[in-house]
């Protein structure tokens, strides 16, 4: 059951929806650059407040909106000004609440370009195989719930959706976004990967953290020396948790070191142990270039974004080993 703060935040989102609010969240560096431009110091519109996370004067906001923000607990003093601790971003038909910029807190709720890339790749998979209509979807590390809720919005069969995360703060936001977007048959569940999901799934989705984060932020730190441990755990557990004909669709990042894909090397023995195939594609060759200044990525050539689909091996294809895959024209030359 939603608490009073959740009810107020849902109401705030509905107010923005009814006003036609839209915002696309960009990369943190782009966000910082835009906010530093002359004239962007103070918020002058709902997009400035709830998209660009700019401070605003109390008198610049309508009283009803300010009251709802106060009830939702999203007002933060900035000297004589105020700032929203929450952003709202649009994703297809959805409006989703997540953490304000900058996301420096340990329990920050992530939403950004990787979310859009993940959802675009999943949509391409659905378009490529329109007969694949999963009844049970599990979103592992759901965060704001964007990936699981977006997948459900694309399917005509109204699947049951289980949104999981290890963070209570993130699950709280998942519940807000589920109700804000009126997505039916959604369950919010605390779970470390799939440990608390005993039922089998037709589709497991994930956009897990994949960097080594010095601050250890939940939404960002992928574990292990290269940030790839969580992705490997998801693949290992998914192979034992999927129904006949089920699939895992996972978007993540991998360091390329001296031309070698670290994650692909780690996944090979995991996939080889199971009668599954792993289609694996590099969908963006160079993300987070600023990380190359820091350890351990100062030893890497680049960080690549990858999208993979784990499924039962086809009769005409050998099981195991990551094979190049083109998710619906996402990359050229695959």
PyMOL commands that set and color helices and strands:
alter all, ss='L'
color gray80, all
select helices_A, chain A and resi 4-18+28-35+46-50+58-60+63-72+113-128+146-154+168-180+229-238+262-272+289-293+297-299
alter helices_A, ss='H'
color red, helices_A
select strands_A, chain A and resi 75-78+81-84+86-91+94-99+136-140+160-165+186-190+201-206+242-257+260-261+276-284+302-312+322-324
alter strands_A, ss='S'
color yellow, strands_A
deselect
rebuild
show_as cartoon
